Amino acid sequence: MDSHTTLAVLGAGKMGEAILAGLLRTGVAPSRLRGTRRTAEQADDTAGRIGVAVGTDNRAAAQGAGI
């Protein structure tokens, strides 16, 4: 992944959160990652745990992402 690509994980449940957390551990900047969950409460919980933008709109998350 190049240094400008944004990655979206649609459905950042247990596996999606693990993928995002793993990317963070490898040095990918949180600003280059985004995820989605089904509810706003789930999105807020996930964002709070891993420090990545997480919302509920798959289309919006995917629109600016390269991957």
Residue pairs with C-beta under 8 A, 6 or more apart in sequence:
1 7
1 28
1 67
4 32
4 66
5 32
5 66
5 67
6 32
6 33
6 34
6 64
6 65
6 66
6 67
7 23
7 28
7 32
7 33
7 34
7 65
7 66
7 67
8 33
8 34
8 35
8 36
8 61
8 62
8 64
8 65
8 67
9 16
9 19
9 20
9 33
9 34
9 35
9 36
10 16
10 35
10 36
10 58
10 61
10 62
11 35
11 36
11 37
12 19
12 20
12 35
12 36
12 37
12 46
12 54
13 37
16 35
17 35
17 46
17 49
17 50
20 33
20 35
20 50
20 52
21 50
23 33
24 30
24 33
24 50
24 51
24 52
30 51
30 52
30 53
33 52
33 53
34 52
34 53
34 54
34 55
34 61
34 65
35 43
35 46
35 47
35 52
35 53
35 54
35 55
35 61
36 43
36 54
36 55
36 56
36 57
36 58
36 61
37 43
37 46
37 54
37 55
37 56
38 56
39 56
40 55
40 56
43 54
43 55
43 56
44 54
46 52
46 54
47 53
47 54
55 61
